[in-house]
Amino acid sequence: MSTKQIHVFISHAWAHSGHYETLADWIFKNRWNVGQASLDFRDFSVPKNNPIHNASNDKQLESAIFKQIAMSHVIVIPMGMYANYSKWIKKEISGSTNYGKPILAVNPWAQERTSSVVGRAANKKVGWNKQPVINGIWDLYK
Protein backbone atom coordinates (compact mmCIF):
# COMPACT_ATOMS: atom_id res chain seq x y z
CA MET A 1 0.00 0.00 0.00
CA SER A 2 1.40 3.38 -0.97
CA THR A 3 0.98 6.53 1.09
CA LYS A 4 -0.02 9.77 -0.58
CA GLN A 5 0.74 12.95 1.34
CA ILE A 6 -1.86 15.55 0.39
CA HIS A 7 -1.56 19.20 1.46
CA VAL A 8 -4.97 20.76 2.07
CA PHE A 9 -5.78 24.44 2.58
CA ILE A 10 -9.20 25.06 4.13
CA SER A 11 -10.45 28.56 3.40
CA HIS A 12 -12.57 30.16 6.09
CA ALA A 13 -13.76 33.33 7.74
CA TRP A 14 -12.94 33.40 11.44
CA ALA A 15 -16.39 34.75 12.20
CA HIS A 16 -17.64 31.38 10.85
CA SER A 17 -14.83 29.17 12.15
CA GLY A 18 -17.21 26.31 12.96
CA HIS A 19 -17.10 25.24 9.31
CA TYR A 20 -13.30 25.19 9.38
CA GLU A 21 -13.21 23.23 12.64
CA THR A 22 -15.65 20.58 11.39
CA LEU A 23 -13.83 20.15 8.08
CA ALA A 24 -10.43 20.00 9.82
CA ASP A 25 -11.71 17.33 12.21
CA TRP A 26 -13.05 15.24 9.34
CA ILE A 27 -9.96 15.57 7.17
CA PHE A 28 -7.01 15.60 9.56
CA LYS A 29 -8.09 13.61 12.61
CA ASN A 30 -8.87 10.34 10.84
CA ARG A 31 -6.93 7.81 8.84
CA TRP A 32 -8.16 7.50 5.28
CA ASN A 33 -7.61 4.86 2.59
CA VAL A 34 -8.82 4.83 -0.98
CA GLY A 35 -8.26 1.55 -2.77
CA GLN A 36 -4.60 0.66 -2.20
CA ALA A 37 -3.63 4.22 -1.24
CA SER A 38 -3.23 5.42 2.32
CA LEU A 39 -4.01 9.15 2.47
CA ASP A 40 -1.89 11.34 4.73
CA PHE A 41 -3.65 14.72 4.80
CA ARG A 42 -1.57 17.68 5.99
CA ASP A 43 -3.14 20.94 7.13
CA PHE A 44 -1.78 23.94 5.20
CA SER A 45 -4.59 26.24 6.37
CA VAL A 46 -4.09 29.36 8.46
CA PRO A 47 -5.26 28.52 11.99
CA LYS A 48 -6.48 31.31 14.25
CA ASN A 49 -3.37 31.18 16.45
CA ASN A 50 -0.96 31.41 13.48
CA PRO A 51 1.44 34.39 13.46
CA ILE A 52 0.27 35.23 9.93
CA HIS A 53 -2.57 37.06 11.66
CA ASN A 54 0.01 39.45 13.14
CA ALA A 55 0.97 40.73 9.68
CA SER A 56 1.33 44.48 9.76
CA ASN A 57 -0.73 45.08 6.58
CA ASP A 58 -3.05 43.37 4.10
CA LYS A 59 -0.26 42.85 1.55
CA GLN A 60 1.85 40.86 4.06
CA LEU A 61 -1.20 38.81 5.06
CA GLU A 62 -2.08 38.13 1.43
CA SER A 63 1.50 37.09 0.68
CA ALA A 64 1.55 34.70 3.64
CA ILE A 65 -1.80 33.16 2.65
CA PHE A 66 -0.69 32.79 -0.97
CA LYS A 67 2.44 30.99 0.23
CA GLN A 68 0.25 28.43 2.02
CA ILE A 69 -1.95 28.05 -1.06
CA ALA A 70 1.09 27.59 -3.31
CA MET A 71 2.28 24.67 -1.14
CA SER A 72 -1.15 23.01 -1.10
CA HIS A 73 -2.54 20.40 -3.46
CA VAL A 74 -6.26 21.09 -2.93
CA ILE A 75 -8.16 24.13 -1.63
CA VAL A 76 -11.37 23.41 0.31
CA ILE A 77 -13.91 26.23 0.64
CA PRO A 78 -17.26 26.07 2.47
CA MET A 79 -20.04 27.58 0.36
CA GLY A 80 -21.70 29.57 3.16
CA MET A 81 -23.29 32.85 2.03
CA TYR A 82 -20.70 34.80 4.06
CA ALA A 83 -18.14 33.82 1.39
CA ASN A 84 -19.84 36.23 -1.06
CA TYR A 85 -18.89 39.11 1.23
CA SER A 86 -15.46 38.00 2.45
CA LYS A 87 -12.60 39.82 0.75
CA TRP A 88 -10.16 37.19 2.03
CA ILE A 89 -12.06 34.23 0.61
CA LYS A 90 -12.16 36.06 -2.72
CA LYS A 91 -8.38 36.60 -2.48
CA GLU A 92 -7.90 32.90 -1.62
CA ILE A 93 -9.91 31.96 -4.71
CA SER A 94 -7.74 34.31 -6.76
CA GLY A 95 -4.58 32.77 -5.29
CA SER A 96 -5.88 29.27 -6.02
CA THR A 97 -6.49 30.25 -9.63
CA ASN A 98 -3.09 31.93 -9.96
CA TYR A 99 -1.29 28.84 -8.65
CA GLY A 100 -3.48 26.37 -10.56
CA LYS A 101 -4.83 24.75 -7.39
CA PRO A 102 -8.17 22.93 -7.67
CA ILE A 103 -11.03 24.10 -5.44
CA LEU A 104 -13.43 21.78 -3.65
CA ALA A 105 -16.62 23.62 -2.66
CA VAL A 106 -18.47 22.14 0.32
CA ASN A 107 -22.13 22.99 0.86
CA PRO A 108 -22.77 23.22 4.63
CA TRP A 109 -25.84 21.24 5.60
CA ALA A 110 -27.26 21.30 2.06
CA GLN A 111 -28.07 25.01 2.26
CA GLU A 112 -30.28 26.22 -0.56
CA ARG A 113 -28.62 29.65 -0.64
CA THR A 114 -24.90 29.24 -1.17
CA SER A 115 -22.03 31.41 -2.29
CA SER A 116 -22.11 31.98 -6.04
CA VAL A 117 -18.50 33.24 -5.83
CA VAL A 118 -17.31 29.89 -4.47
CA GLY A 119 -19.62 27.85 -6.70
CA ARG A 120 -18.32 29.47 -9.89
CA ALA A 121 -14.69 28.97 -8.85
CA ALA A 122 -15.10 25.33 -7.78
CA ASN A 123 -13.65 22.45 -9.74
CA LYS A 124 -15.92 20.11 -7.77
CA LYS A 125 -18.82 20.51 -5.33
CA VAL A 126 -19.82 18.14 -2.53
CA GLY A 127 -22.31 18.05 0.33
CA TRP A 128 -21.65 18.41 4.04
CA ASN A 129 -20.58 14.86 4.84
CA LYS A 130 -17.23 13.42 5.76
CA GLN A 131 -16.84 10.79 3.02
CA PRO A 132 -17.83 13.02 0.07
CA VAL A 133 -15.33 15.66 1.29
CA ILE A 134 -12.52 13.08 1.44
CA ASN A 135 -13.50 11.62 -1.94
CA GLY A 136 -13.64 15.12 -3.42
CA ILE A 137 -10.15 15.97 -2.18
CA TRP A 138 -8.82 12.67 -3.51
CA ASP A 139 -10.49 13.16 -6.91
CA LEU A 140 -8.98 16.63 -7.28
CA TYR A 141 -5.54 15.47 -6.08
CA LYS A 142 -5.09 12.49 -8.40
Helices and strands as residue ranges (DSSP letters): E 2-10, G 14-16, H 17-28, E 32-34, E 37-43, G 51-54, H 58-70, E 74-78, G 81-85, H 87-98, E 103-107, G 108-110, H 116-121, E 124-127, H 130-141
